[in-house]
Amino acid sequence: MATFILTTHHTPRDLGDRVALGFTKALRLLADTFFAKRYGHRAIVLETVAAVPGMVGATLQHLRCLRRMQHDRGWIHTLLDEAENERMHLMTFVEVAKPNWLERVLILLTQGAFYNAFFLLYLISPKTAHRVVGYFEEEAVVSYTGYLAEIDAGRHANPPAPRLAIDYWKLPETATLRDVVLAVRNDEANHRDVNHGFADTLAGQPSADADRRDEPRKAA
């Protein structure tokens, strides 16, 4: 399994980046307020939202390539893979946390609002849309690091991994929830790097890590 730098943070360079970061922090505050340390339930709602950008981006990139009759540089496949991966995160945590009716209603409302908002944002500024996702994934890495800390401290149960997760990530039969969270956190770090890279490309900037700073992020 590949490993990623967990403390990577993209420093905002322009107004679009600052708007993307501010939007992300506002949503993080709502999630912290509503879910606190109920990480399994937090993951169910947030992974429902996280699966939207890849599908929206792939659709609009596909239409753009058709209009311009040009190649997509591999972006469509990458974004569809991201959407599928986030959906598998959701299905895994549904097995772990068993959402109640209130959370299912919240999922419907949140997904409906976010899909339309992100669709409009991607139409207006694909660069800012990918930056939003990059910052979302930075926060996801922080959240899953916090989830691991709760498990390691014995404050959260560490049951056997769901069969779905074992098959999807090719985990050993003895895998536990901790192994699943590690795999998911790696996925989120990968999505973070990919989307920041896409945003850099759209801005005409190099996506090398030299243009980002690595700094400690506190797990919440």
C-alpha positions in Angstrom: 0.0 0.0 0.0 1.4 3.4 -1.0 2.1 5.9 1.7 1.7 9.7 1.5 2.9 12.7 3.4 0.1 13.4 5.9 1.0 17.0 6.8 0.8 18.5 3.3 -1.0 21.8 3.2 -1.4 23.9 0.1 -0.8 27.6 0.9 -3.5 29.8 -0.8 -2.0 31.8 -3.6 -4.9 33.9 -4.8 -8.5 34.9 -4.1 -9.9 31.6 -5.5 -7.7 29.6 -3.2 -8.6 31.7 -0.2 -12.4 31.3 -1.0 -11.9 27.5 -1.3 -10.1 27.3 2.0 -12.6 29.5 3.8 -15.5 27.4 2.4 -13.8 24.2 3.5 -13.2 25.5 7.1 -16.8 26.6 7.4 -18.0 23.1 6.5 -15.4 21.6 8.8 -16.9 23.7 11.7 -20.4 22.4 10.9 -19.1 18.8 10.9 -17.3 19.3 14.2 -20.3 20.8 15.8 -22.8 18.2 14.6 -20.7 15.0 14.9 -17.9 15.8 17.4 -15.9 12.6 17.8 -18.6 10.3 16.3 -16.2 9.5 13.4 -18.1 6.7 11.9 -21.2 8.7 11.5 -19.2 11.7 10.4 -17.7 9.6 7.7 -21.0 8.4 6.4 -22.3 11.9 5.7 -19.0 13.4 4.5 -18.2 10.5 2.2 -21.6 11.0 0.6 -20.5 14.5 -0.2 -17.0 13.5 -1.1 -18.2 11.2 -3.9 -19.9 14.1 -5.7 -16.9 16.2 -7.1 -15.3 13.4 -9.0 -18.5 12.6 -10.9 -19.3 16.2 -11.5 -15.7 17.0 -12.7 -15.6 13.9 -14.9 -19.0 14.8 -16.5 -18.0 18.4 -17.2 -14.5 17.5 -18.4 -16.1 14.9 -20.8 -18.5 17.5 -22.2 -15.7 20.0 -22.6 -13.6 17.5 -24.5 -16.5 16.7 -26.8 -17.1 20.4 -27.5 -13.5 21.1 -28.2 -12.8 17.7 -29.8 -9.7 17.2 -27.8 -8.1 14.6 -25.4 -8.8 14.8 -21.7 -5.2 14.1 -20.5 -6.5 11.2 -18.5 -8.5 13.4 -16.1 -11.9 11.8 -16.8 -10.8 8.3 -15.8 -9.0 9.7 -12.7 -12.0 11.6 -11.6 -14.4 8.7 -12.1 -12.0 6.5 -10.1 -12.1 9.1 -7.3 -15.9 9.1 -7.3 -16.0 5.3 -7.1 -13.4 5.2 -4.4 -15.3 7.7 -2.3 -18.5 5.7 -2.8 -16.7 2.6 -1.5 -15.6 4.6 1.6 -19.3 5.4 2.2 -20.5 1.8 1.8 -17.8 0.6 4.2 -18.7 3.0 6.9 -22.4 2.3 6.5 -21.5 -1.3 7.6 -19.5 0.1 10.5 -21.8 2.9 11.9 -25.3 1.9 10.8 -26.8 5.4 10.0 -30.1 6.3 11.6 -33.1 7.9 9.9 -32.0 11.4 10.8 -28.5 10.9 9.3 -30.1 9.5 6.1 -32.3 12.6 5.8 -29.3 14.8 6.4 -27.5 12.9 3.6 -30.3 13.6 1.2 -30.4 17.3 2.0 -26.6 17.7 2.1 -26.0 15.8 -1.2 -28.7 17.7 -3.0 -27.4 21.1 -2.0 -23.7 20.3 -2.5 -24.2 18.7 -5.9 -25.8 21.8 -7.4 -23.4 24.2 -5.7 -20.3 22.2 -6.8 -21.7 21.9 -10.4 -22.1 25.7 -10.6 -18.7 26.2 -9.1 -17.1 23.9 -11.6 -18.8 25.6 -14.5 -17.5 29.0 -13.2 -14.0 28.0 -12.1 -12.8 24.4 -12.4 -9.5 25.5 -10.8 -11.3 26.7 -7.6 -13.5 23.6 -7.6 -10.5 21.3 -7.6 -8.9 23.5 -4.9 -12.0 23.0 -2.8 -11.6 19.3 -3.1 -7.9 19.5 -2.3 -8.7 21.3 0.9 -11.6 18.9 1.7 -9.2 16.0 1.4 -6.7 17.8 3.7 -9.4 18.0 6.3 -10.3 14.4 5.7 -6.8 13.3 6.4 -6.9 15.2 9.7 -10.3 13.6 10.6 -9.1 10.1 9.9 -5.9 10.7 11.8 -8.2 11.7 14.8 -10.3 8.6 14.2 -7.1 6.4 14.4 -6.1 8.2 17.6 -9.4 7.4 19.2 -9.0 3.7 18.3 -5.4 3.5 19.5 -6.4 5.1 22.8 -9.1 2.6 23.3 -11.9 5.2 23.2 -13.4 3.7 20.1 -14.0 0.1 19.3 -11.8 -1.7 16.8 -14.1 -4.5 15.4 -13.2 -6.8 12.5 -13.2 -5.0 9.1 -16.3 -5.5 7.0 -16.0 -8.1 4.3 -16.6 -5.3 1.7 -13.5 -3.5 2.9 -11.4 -6.6 3.0 -12.3 -7.4 -0.6 -11.9 -3.9 -1.9 -8.6 -3.0 -0.3 -7.3 -6.6 -0.4 -6.8 -6.6 3.4 -5.8 -9.7 5.3 -8.7 -11.7 6.8 -7.6 -10.6 10.3 -8.0 -6.9 9.3 -9.8 -4.6 11.8 -11.4 -1.2 11.6 -8.0 0.4 12.2 -6.7 -1.2 9.0 -9.7 0.2 7.1 -9.2 3.7 8.4 -5.5 3.6 7.5 -6.5 2.6 3.9 -9.1 5.3 3.7 -6.8 7.9 5.0 -4.2 6.9 2.3 -6.9 7.3 -0.4 -7.8 10.7 0.9 -4.2 11.9 0.8 -4.0 10.7 -2.8 -7.1 12.6 -3.8 -5.7 15.7 -2.0 -2.6 15.6 -4.1 -4.4 14.8 -7.3 -6.9 17.7 -7.0 -4.3 20.2 -5.8 -2.3 19.2 -8.9 -5.3 19.6 -11.2 -5.9 23.1 -9.7 -2.3 24.0 -10.2 -2.4 22.8 -13.8 -5.5 24.9 -14.5 -3.9 27.9 -13.0 -0.9 27.4 -15.2 1.3 26.8 -12.2 3.8 23.9 -11.5 2.2 21.3 -9.2 5.5 20.4 -7.6 5.6 20.0 -3.8 8.1 22.9 -3.7 5.1 25.2 -4.2 3.4 23.8 -1.1 4.5 23.8 2.5 4.4 20.8 4.8 3.4 21.8 8.2 2.0 19.9 11.2 -1.8 19.6 11.2 -3.6 18.9 14.5 -5.9 15.9 14.3 -9.5 16.8 15.3 
